Amino acid sequence: MKTESHEKGENFLLIEEKIQFGFPKKLKLYFSFNRYAYLLLISGILLPLSSLILKPAWWWLTLLLLFPAIWMIKWAYFIHSQTSKKFHILKKQMFEHSESGGELSPLSKYCGDPCYRVVADEILIQRNVGFFERRKIIRKNTRIARSENNFSFAVDFKNHVVYRSDGQTTEKFKFNEEQGELDDTPVIPQNSGSN
């Protein structure tokens, strides 16, 4: 009997085997997927370096600028570490596109994060969608992704309650202190809109 994770592993290997990119295409995708990482990396290096070059007597400014520089370099590393995942998403979408006979699957799950919008754009390029149509599709899917993920949270530590609001409705969740987690069934759904 095959487990779900075993089937996912087989699908992963099947997709990786069927969809291959040549070196020039792989190189182009690599730089495309990592453009934000390189921007952050270069900015993180130049920020303290520029203050050291321009005003060496202000060594303390260089030290202060190291903190945002380190943050930028850490984010650059994180974005770069997602490269193989981005390649697999693209391959998976290409595989599903060829298997489904050209049916377009939803891209909103890739449009919430600017780093993954690059992947969504590349998926549309692989499907021969024109530049202006791609911009329109990505803008639409970005709005969908933002509306799906637009929640505010408030925590009442005294009463062990968490409130979640999407701007129209508010849900109240009881916090389970012993387990350190939320009871995921709403206690009192409230309508915060005016009647």
N, C-alpha and C positions, 0 to 999 in steps of 0.2 A: 504494500500500500504506500502510495506516494503522499508525502506531506505537502502543504501549500508552499513552504519555503523551498522544498526540493524542486517543485514545479517552477517557482520563480527563478531558481538557480539555472534550471535547464533553459528557460526562456531567455535569461540574460546571456548565456553562452550561445544560444541560437542566434540572437540578434547580433552579438559581437562577431560571430562567424560570418553571417550573411552580409552585413553592411560594413564595408571597408572603405577607407579614404586613401587616396594617393598622398605622397609626401607634400606636394605643393598645397593641396586642399587642406590637409591636416595642419600644416604650418599657418595658413591663412586663418583657419578656425581657432587655432591655439592663440594667436595674437588678438583675434576678435573677442574671444571669450575672456581674455585677461586684460583688456584695455584699461579697465578701472583699477585693476591691481597695479599695473605699471604706472598709472597716473598717481596713485597713492604712494607707491614706492619712491618715485622720483621726487614728489613733493616732500615726503618724509625725510629724504636725504638732503634736499636743497634747503629746507627750512632752517635747521640749525647751522648748516654750512654757510649759508649766505650771511647770517648775522655775524659769524666768526670772521668771514672775509671782509665784510663792510666795516665793522666796528670791533676790531680785536680787543680793544680796551674794555668793551662791554661783555666780558666773558660770562657774566651772570645771565645776560640775555640768552646766550647760547644754551646755558644750562636750563633756563625756563622753557626754551623752545624744544628741548629734547623730549619733554613729556608728550606734546601733541605729535611730535615726529615718531616716537615709539608707537603711539596709538595708530598712526597712519600705516606704519610698516607692519604692525600686527594684522590690521585689516587687509592689507595687500596680501599677506601670507594666507589669510583665511580665504579670500576670493580666489587666489591661485590654487588653493587646495581643492576647490570645487570643480576644477577643470575636467577631471575624468567623469564626474557626474554629469556635467554639461554635455560632454561627448556622447555619453550613453543615452541621455534624454533625446538628443538629436537623432541618434541611430534608431532608438525605439520608435520615435515618431515617423521616421522614414520607413521603417519596417511595417508599422501599422498602416501607413498610407498605401504602401504597395499591396499589402494583404487585403485591405478593405476596398480596393478598387478606386481610390482617390477621395474617399470621404474625409472631410476635415474634422479632426477632433478638437475639443475645446482647448484654447491656449491660455485662458485666464489664470490657471494655476502657475504659469510661468511669467505672468506679467505683474505680479505684486512687488517684485524685487528688480531694480534696474539691472543687476548682474545677470538675471535670468531672462530679462526682456531681450537681451542679445541672442539668447538661444531661441526664443520665440521668433525673432526676426529671421534667424538662420533657417528655422523650420519653414517659414513662408518663402524664403529665397529658394529652398530646395523644391518647393511646390510651384515655382515659376510665377509667383505673385509679384506684380509690379510695385515699384517703390512707393507711390502715393497710396495704393491700396493697402500695402503692408503697414504704413504709418496709421492709416484709418483703423485697420483691424487691431493693431497693438494698442492704440489709444482707447478703443472700445473695451478691449479685454483688460486694460489697466484700470478703467473705471469699475468694471465688474469686480476685479480682484480687490480693489480698495473698498468697495461697498460690502463685500463679503467679510472683510477683515477689520471693519471699522467699529471697534468696541471700546468702551471706557469701563474701567474697574474702580471700585471704591471698597475699602476694607474697613470694617468695624471690628477692631481687635477686642474691644471690651465684651461684645456680644457674640464674637466668633462668627461673623456673617460677612459674606462677600457679595457686593452688588455688581451686576454686569448690565450695561446699557448700550444699545445700538443707536440711540438718539430717538427712537420711537417707543420702545418698550424697555422696562427695567425688570431684571430677574434677581431674586434674592436666593443665595446659596448658603447653607450652613457649613461651617468649617469644622472638620473632625480633628480635634486637637491631638488625640492619641495617635492617630495615623499620620498626621501632618498633611492631610489632603482634603479636597473639597468633596462633599457629597454632591454628585453631579445631577441630582434631581432638584429642580427649582422648588423652593419652599413656598414663595408667594409671587406668582407672576403679577406685575403691576404695569398698568398702562400709564406712561408718563406724559402722553399727549393730552392736549386740552379737549374737553368734551363739548 
